[in-house]
Amino acid sequence: MKSGVASLLNAKRFVVFGATDKEEKPGYVIFRNLLNAGKEVFGVNIRGGNVLGQRIFKDVGEIAYQVDCAVIATPAKTVPVILRQIAKRKIKNAIVISSGFGEVGNKKFEEHLGNLAKELEINLMGPNSFGFINPYQKINTSFYSGKVSLGGISFISQSGAIGAGIIDKLKSFSGFVSVGNSVDLEFSDFIEYYSEDEKTKVICLYIESLEESEGKRFLDVCKKCKKPIIALKAGKTPSGKRAGRSHTAVITSEEGVYSGVFKQAGIIECSSIKEMFSVANVFENVENLESKACVVTNAGGLGVLVSDYLSENEVPIMKLESRLEKRLDKVLPYNWSHNNPIDILGDADFAREVDVFKILEKEKSFGFYVVLLTPQHMTEIKKSAKLLTMLRRPVFVCLLGGDKVDVAKNILDRENIFVFDDPKEMCEVIGKAI
Amino acid sequence: MKSGVASLLNAKRFVVFGATDKEEKPGYVIFRNLLNAGKEVFGVNIRGGNVLGQRIFKDVGEIAYQVDCAVIATPAKTVPVILRQIAKRKIKNAIVISSGFGEVGNKKFEEHLGNLAKELEINLMGPNSFGFINPYQKINTSFYSGKVSLGGISFISQSGAIGAGIIDKLKSFSGFVSVGNSVDLEFSDFIEYYSEDEKTKVICLYIESLEESEGKRFLDVCKKCKKPIIALKAGKTPSGKRAGRSHTAVITSEEGVYSGVFKQAGIIECSSIKEMFSVANVFENVENLESKACVVTNAGGLGVLVSDYLSENEVPIMKLESRLEKRLDKVLPYNWSHNNPIDILGDADFAREVDVFKILEKEKSFGFYVVLLTPQHMTEIKKSAKLLTMLRRPVFVCLLGGDKVDVAKNILDRENIFVFDDPKEMCEVIGKAI
């Protein structure tokens, strides 16, 4: 691992180039984010002045302290000069927020930047980066301005804007990194870091393209990674690629090849943002999703749909042994399904649910529950939800309904209970997580 | 069309067999539902007595008025006798809520019921039906006990329990019908009815299996239907079929054959409950989703993903003519995408959005908007949302984020604005609706 990543993501003292009092500028938001989190942060701007009560230096040379990390949010053309300045000050880490490089066709200039970082021995994130967030160290060098809580998902994104949306949606992270155009630090470097990071339980990637030179190392690093890796690849179709940023040398432009690489690397490929983070949420909360599913439903139709979806997603389901069948016979009406899905029937009340789950809790032949709940006349949704929170194995719940099931969602929103509003979505997530 | 369906779904006077004061019984809920809606409803129960302040008759012969529809919620074995009793009273419509027929293996008994209905010339819905709801006539013969509002979707379901969940989720309908085991009235009869029903704009079907005898008529009726039909087929895999109810003679058990039949019949097949009702929602609100998409995004990455998804779902997108490109050049920064998706860039403020949409509103070369919004630093989400409600073509919006975009959801929840939280889901729905 490049030792640089650790020193970058855990930097103590920062300098923000382009610090300004113009609230619409990244240089303002980043300076404020670092300041508000209680970090030691210095601002540099050729105009000098004051921002948020802090003196702004005209030159990084004026700062008396040794700084760990420079965040550069100035026009593209100024970046090389700044890199030389910080090299002189022995600042080893730089995040280049500035855009106007490869993504707008200035490839030569971008290459120059990469070479300069190597020559000066600076760990460079970017350019065209959205910054990074390390919630456990209370560091936010991005221009995302909301609160981030502590979690177990680390997200490495090639799109800053998607990053902003995801952070706002998920709220809790172990890390967020926007690699930008990756002239120096790239996916592999951060995957290596998060593989060792004890707060990270799962790593998510949003990938538009990998440089050809990066391919082999990416494969090696992913294979060795100690955490599950989930990836979403954008730009798979010709029109998607047109919409994407051009890259000088991508691994390949053919559809399907990335999927092959992901498979080889042991990466779980997802097809949507939602799916990626639903699967990540399972890995974040469950060590190993083992063995077979036990499906319990109060709606026969949902049982049929879920059987289809589990089968399509290759999720094994527990065979109902006659021993267990006989036990269930004692607490269920004669016309229950005698099959897994266990249809406890639409007129099931809370007492019947308790009886069924008491029996199932003693069973060892399955690894997790899949529960399908619709608001039938006898359903006591609050009680049902509380019952589910007491089960000792992971539970996936599909709640089909509106107001009548909404109350259950809040109750179920805790560890090991995964709530969905559509059975297909739920089964796809289980299929990826297993 | 069997004239019976119209007289059943628009009945004025009802009799409920099995009316009771036991609140957990369907006979209670249905009687209460009809009574609360101000319908003329009589209760019959061999025990007599009073329910909700109404005299309960011991025999249907005691009722002095001509009744249009009987709802039967008594044990299975009593149903044939009751059918003979109502035939004597010239009651032409019956809903058999009672279960214990084909679905538990009593096929002979079920056949007998079908033959009896034909002999007595009774339009029979069921058995094992959840009832029907006609919101425009304020009729609820089901045991769903919530409020239903007026809408344009009619839903014909082979699963009562899924019906209950869907009603609770969607809230507004033009009709809901639970066909149950279909010994008499079947899918085709109701499709014919809703084809003519002026309140119905789109018909949704949840199908587990069709009787072989029903196949040809189903095909004919669907081909002639004046409304779009959307179907979800359950029991496509062997394990799904095992979980489903057994039927004496389904069209076929082979996977894929239903899809062929649906295609031939002009039915739009969906793969999940959520997708079916999202697509229905588009048909409910937009007459014809015509021509090409114009994609506007403030997040480049989302633009790439959406290009992939639109392409995968065969949604054509507008080619950006140089005329339009030049107009947009005047209001966008030099590094905008020059491509559709139109990337207005992450630093887009409200003024830039207004400028872009002013230009696009004058364009004729596309039929609808696809808008991708993530909460960037400069995004004024409320204003953006209000701007979208002013556009004169249908708008599909994907909001990627949490608290910061939630406020926009409420604003956008009106006609012609379709809001999604995942771009893949959105593009699949557009693909089905186009």
Interface residues (C-beta under 8 A of the other chain):
Chain A: E24 P26 V29 S99 G100 E103 V104 F143 Y144 S145 G146 S157 Q158 S159 G160 A161 I162 A164 G165 I166 D168 K169 L170 K171 Y206 E208 L232 A234 G235 K236 T237 P238 S239 G240 K241 R242 A243 G244 R245 S271 S272 I273 K274 E275 N298 A299 G300 G301 L302 G303 V304 L305 V306 S307 D308 L310 S311 E312 I317 Y334 N335 S337 N339 P341 D343 G346 D347 D349 T374 P375 Q376 H377 M378 L400 G401 G402 D403 K404 V405 D421 D422 P423 K424 E425
Chain B: E24 P26 V29 S99 G100 E103 V104 F143 Y144 S145 G146 S157 Q158 S159 G160 A161 I162 A164 G165 I166 D168 K169 L170 K171 Y206 E208 L232 A234 G235 K236 T237 P238 S239 G240 K241 R242 A243 G244 R245 S271 S272 I273 K274 E275 N298 A299 G300 G301 L302 G303 V304 L305 V306 S307 D308 L310 S311 E312 I317 Y334 N335 S337 N339 P341 D343 G346 D347 D349 T374 P375 Q376 H377 M378 L400 G401 G402 D403 K404 V405 D421 D422 P423 K424 E425
